[in-house]
Amino acid sequence: MTSTAPARKDTSAVNVSLRECRLVTGRVLRALGVPRGAVPAARDTTVVAQALGLDALRRLHDDADTLRATAALRGRRRADGPDTAVDARGRHALVAAPDLLDLAVALTHRHVKARVTVTDLVRPELLDVLPVQAADFGVALTVGGGAGRGERVLDCAPLQDPAPGTEPPLDHVLRHGLDVAADLWWSLFHLGSEALTPDSDLSRQHTGRSVFDESGRIVGEVGEDWADKEADHAVGEGPAPILSDGR
């Protein structure tokens, strides 16, 4: 009897689910210092951009230093009214895009037609994700090139005729997953692990908010059993613990 060798599985790429992609992307953004309140929008922008073929996960990985350096910055709006200018101040498009989307939608609903000129943006080509996201808010948005490098012009108007039969990108990912280069995926996975509580014997015994001592060691978890220890510290027995959220 002749045996047939099993077909080799392609290990150069992995298919990740929507949940996995959002989880790892969110962790990476937190590890790079993106403010907590801005993480969900930047995370979903990254996933949608990846689903659209904009190679957003590669940009997230390769531009990690830029993201880390500019994550806490805020763009400056230099003009008011329907014709608006925004100085992105060197921010990365994956983090700046949600703010620009909010501004474009608000201006369109207020003025019917609007134009937003964005300058000093890193990876401005990633703003091509905005037309898809803006359509969810009833806005037809087009992205045009600006006068200089790092500049884009967003023209906005009410959406008249949504494209029929178009599957939303996140729905597509939900059904089919995303194919990501294996080396890229695992690099992002390990980078995102920097946002997690450091591994230790104690950290493996529970989940939830951790309590640290002054040297950074985990000494407990917030819960019913910690209430008595907090009371002891309140009456002067040693330094107060530090919760994982900094309080």
N, C-alpha and C positions, 0 to 999 in steps of 0.2 A: 504494500500500500504506500503510495507516494504522499508524503506530508507536504503541506503548504505553509511556508513561513508566514507568520502574522504580519500584516502591514504595519509599518512603522508609523507611530503617531507623530505628527508635526509638533515639535517642542519649541519652534521658533516664535510661536504666538500662543496666547491663552485667551479663552473666551470668558469674559467676566460679566457677571450679572449687574443689573442696574444698582442693586443694593450694595454690592461689593465696590463698584466704581464710586458711588457717592460716599461710602464709608471711608475708603482710602483717600480720596480727593479731599474730603473734609479734614481728615487728620493731617494731611500734608499742609493745607492752608493754615491750620492752627499752629503746626510746628514752625511755620515760616513767619508767625507773628501777626497774621491777619486778625483784626479785632473780632471777637466772638460773634457779635451781632451781624457782621458782614460775611461770615463764613458760609451760611446756607445759600445765599444768592450767588456768591462767587463759585461755590461748589457746583450748583446746577448749571450756571453759565459754562463752566468748564466741561461738564458732561455733555451738554447740548452741542457745544462747539466740536467736541470730539466726534459725536454722532454725525455731525455735518461734514466730517472729513477735514477739519481745520487743524488736526494734529495738536490739539490743545494739551493733551497729557505730556507730549514731548516738550512743549514750550514750558509747561509747569515744572518739569524736571530740569531742563537746561537753564532756565532763567531763575532758579531758586534763589540765588544771591541777590538778584535785582528785586524779586518779590520781598525777600526778607528786609532789604534796605528801605523799601518804600511802602510797606504794608500799612503803616500807621498814618501815612500822609493823607490829606484831603485835597481834592481838586479845588481850584479857585474859579469861580464864575465871574467873568469880567464884564458882562453886560446883562441887561434885563430885557424882557419883552420877547416877542416871537423869534427874533434874530439874536441868538445868544452865543457867546464865546466862553469856552472852558479851558483853563490851563490845567492839564493833568499832572504837572509837576514831576514828570518822570515815572508816574505810576504804570504798572503793568495792566494791559487791557483786560486780563481775566478778572482783576479786582475792580478796575474802573468801570467796566461795562455795565454792571447792575445800576450804578449811580447814574450813568448816562441814559440808561433805559428809563429809569424813573423820571428823569428830567424831560426826556423826549415825550413820554406819554402825558405828563402833566401839562407841558406847553401845548401839545396838540389839542387836548381837551379844553384848554383855556382859550387858545387863539385860532383853532381850526388848522392853520398851517404854521409850521415852525421850522427853523433851521438852527442846528447846533454845530458850531465849529470847534473841534477839539484839537489842541496842540500839545506837544511834548508828551506823547504817549508811547510807551514801549509795546512793541508787537501790535501796531494799529490794525494789521490785517485781520486780527481776531475779532474786530468789531463786526465782521460779516455775520456773526451770530445774532446780531440785534434785529434784523428784519424778521426772523422767525419768532423771536421772543416778543417783539412788539405786536405782532399779529394777534397774539393771545389777548391783548388789551385793546383791540380794535384800531390799531394804528398801522398805517402803511409807511414803512421807514426804508429809505434807501441810503446806502453808504457810498460816498464819493471820495476821491482823493483830494487832499488839500494842497496848499501852495508849497509846503515844506515837508521834510522828513518827520515822521511821527505825527502827522496831521491828517484828520479826516473830517468830512462834512456830512452831517446827518440831516436829510430832508424828510420832514414828517407831515402826514396828512391823514384824515380819517380813512380807514380801510373800507372800501366799497364792496369789492367782490372777493371774498376769501377763495383761495385755490381749492377747487373741489377734489375730494378723494385723497388729500395729502395726509399721510400718517404723521402725527407729531413725533419729533425725534425721540423724546423720552418713552413714548409708547413703543416705538420700534426697538429701542434698547431693552425695554421690559420684556418684549416677546422673543428677541433674538440674541440679546447680550451684545457685548462689544469685543471685537478682536483687537488685542493689544500685544505689541511685541513683548515677549516674555522678559527680556532683560530690563526693559523700561518698566514693566509692571512691578517686578520685584524690587527694583530700585526705589520706586515710589512707595511701595509697601514698607520698606525699611525706613525711608525718610519719614513717613507718617507715624511710625512707631515712636519717634521722638516726642510726640504729643501725649504719649501714654504714661501712666505711673510707672516708675522704674520697677523692674522685676525683682522680687525677693520672696523668701519663704512666706512672709506675712502677707504680701500683696496677692499671693495665690490662694489665700484662704477666704477671700471675700471680694465683693464688688461694691461700688459706691464711692462716695467722697472719702479720700484718705486724710489722715491727720498726721502732720509731721512735727518732729521736735526741731530745736534750733539748728541742729546739724544736718537737717534734711532727711533724717531717717523716718520711715513710716512707723508710727507708734499705735495706730488704731484706725477705726472707721467710725464715721458719724452714724449713730444709731442709739437705740435704747441703752446699750451697755456703756456708751460714752457719756451719757448724761451725768452719771455719778462722778466720773472723772473730771468733767467740766466744773462741777460744783466744788470739787476739791481744789482745783486751781483758783476758783473764785475767792477762796478763803486764804489764799497766799501760799499754797503748797507748790512751789516751783514755778517756772515760767509758763505762760499761757501757750497752749498748742497753736499750731498754724494749720488752718484748713487748706485743702488742695485748691480752693478758689481764692486764696490769699487773705481770707478774713481771720 
